[in-house]
Structures are given as structure tokens and as C-alpha cells.
């Protein structure tokens, strides 16, 4: 599985950065593959055919990826506790800008190939 900038269709930088880190870190890549496999297992074969942005497979995987990255963040308290200031606002805005569905679609395409 590879999430190059081309494959991700020129995403915004936060999306590219998350995808690149998932792709370049062996443990993260394995975990993303596991999440993809689990998401595929939740969906019946008829719904797996097209990883369009509205499909349940993309939705479940995007949600799981977001939860995983948020849970792994050493700064999650800054984002979830509603702390005010420049840096919490920047971190919150950056995480909100990640296109989790786009990353999910790339992982699904890589899983199928």
C-alpha cells in the first residue's frame, strides 16, 4: 500500500502529512492495514465494490482512522478539553482539515490490489 501525493490526488497538506506518516512508518502501516481489514469485514461484499466517499466502508474506515490518530496523539487533551490559545487552535484546525475519507479510499484501493 502506498499513499503517494499523486495517488491521493493532491490533497491538502494535513491529509498528505497523515497519509505519508501512515505509509512511511512500518507500525503505523500495519495498524492501518489492520483497520482496513476490520472495516472490510464489517461490510458485506455488495457494498465493497466501489469505495466512493459515501459508502459505508469509507465511512467506517475514515472514522476508525480518525479515532486512532486522535487516540495516539500526545496532545489530545489540548484538542478535546477546549483549551484556548493559538497552539490548541492550530492543532484543532489542522486535525479538522484532514480528509479522513480520502485516506480511507487510498487504503481501500491498496487493500483490493
Secondary structure per residue as TSV (DSSP state, phi and psi in degrees):
chain	resnum	aa	ss	phi	psi
A	1	X	-	360.0	133.7
A	2	X	-	-141.3	134.4
A	3	X	-	-114.4	68.1
A	4	X	-	-72.1	163.4
A	5	X	T	-57.9	-39.2
A	6	X	T	-63.4	-47.3
A	7	X	T	-62.7	-32.9
A	8	X	T	-84.8	6.4
A	9	X	T	57.7	50.6
A	10	X	S	51.9	65.3
A	11	X	-	-75.9	172.0
A	12	X	-	-67.0	165.2
A	13	X	H	-62.8	-43.9
A	14	X	H	-57.7	-38.8
A	15	X	H	-66.6	-45.1
A	16	X	H	-60.9	-43.9
A	17	X	H	-63.4	-45.7
A	18	X	H	-63.6	-46.0
A	19	X	H	-61.5	-40.9
A	20	X	H	-65.6	-42.7
A	21	X	H	-65.5	-39.9
A	22	X	H	-62.1	-42.7
A	23	X	H	-73.1	-33.0
A	24	X	H	-92.1	-15.6
A	25	X	-	-101.4	120.5
A	26	X	H	-59.0	-44.4
A	27	X	H	-64.4	-41.6
A	28	X	H	-65.2	-40.3
A	29	X	H	-62.8	-43.9
A	30	X	H	-62.1	-42.0
A	31	X	H	-66.0	-41.1
A	32	X	H	-63.0	-39.7
A	33	X	H	-64.2	-38.6
A	34	X	H	-64.9	-44.6
A	35	X	H	-61.5	-39.3
A	36	X	H	-63.7	-45.2
A	37	X	H	-62.0	-42.0
A	38	X	H	-64.7	-41.0
A	39	X	H	-65.1	-42.2
A	40	X	H	-60.9	-38.4
A	41	X	H	-66.0	-23.6
A	42	X	H	-79.4	-17.6
A	43	X	S	-110.0	136.9
A	44	X	-	-74.1	160.2
A	45	X	H	-55.6	-36.4
A	46	X	H	-62.7	-31.8
A	47	X	H	-88.5	-6.3
A	48	X	H	-87.8	-11.8
A	49	X	S	-61.2	-44.3
A	50	X	-	-121.9	112.1
A	51	X	-	-78.9	56.4
A	52	X	-	-74.9	161.4
A	53	X	T	-59.0	-21.6
A	54	X	T	-98.8	-0.1
A	55	X	S	-71.5	150.1
A	56	X	H	-59.6	-35.3
A	57	X	H	-61.7	-47.3
A	58	X	H	-62.8	-43.3
A	59	X	H	-59.7	-50.9
A	60	X	H	-62.6	-44.6
A	61	X	H	-68.1	-42.4
A	62	X	H	-60.0	-42.9
A	63	X	H	-63.1	-44.3
A	64	X	H	-66.1	-38.7
A	65	X	H	-63.5	-45.5
A	66	X	H	-61.2	-46.7
A	67	X	H	-60.0	-42.2
A	68	X	H	-62.4	-48.8
A	69	X	H	-65.5	-41.7
A	70	X	H	-62.8	-44.6
A	71	X	H	-65.2	-31.8
A	72	X	H	-81.2	-14.9
A	73	X	-	-69.4	128.5
A	74	X	T	-72.3	-9.4
A	75	X	T	-110.4	16.8
A	76	X	H	-59.3	-33.5
A	77	X	H	-61.8	-33.7
A	78	X	H	-62.1	-39.1
A	79	X	H	-79.6	-43.2
A	80	X	H	-86.0	-23.0
A	81	X	T	-85.2	1.4
A	82	X	T	70.3	26.4
A	83	X	-	-62.8	145.7
A	84	X	-	-103.1	152.0
A	85	X	S	136.8	172.6
A	86	X	H	-61.1	-51.3
A	87	X	H	-70.4	-43.4
A	88	X	H	-60.9	-37.6
A	89	X	H	-64.9	-41.7
A	90	X	H	-65.2	-43.5
A	91	X	H	-64.3	-44.5
A	92	X	H	-60.8	-46.8
A	93	X	H	-64.5	-40.1
A	94	X	H	-64.6	-45.2
A	95	X	H	-66.2	-32.4
A	96	X	H	-71.3	-24.2
A	97	X	H	-80.9	-12.0
A	98	X	-	-67.1	129.8
A	99	X	-	-89.9	85.8
A	100	X	H	-61.2	-33.3
A	101	X	H	-65.7	-37.8
A	102	X	H	-65.0	-43.8
A	103	X	H	-63.2	-42.2
A	104	X	H	-60.4	-43.9
A	105	X	H	-61.7	-41.0
A	106	X	H	-62.9	-41.5
A	107	X	H	-66.3	-39.8
A	108	X	H	-64.6	-43.7
A	109	X	H	-61.9	-40.2
A	110	X	H	-68.5	-32.5
A	111	X	H	-68.8	-39.4
A	112	X	H	-74.8	-24.4
A	113	X	-	-89.9	360.0
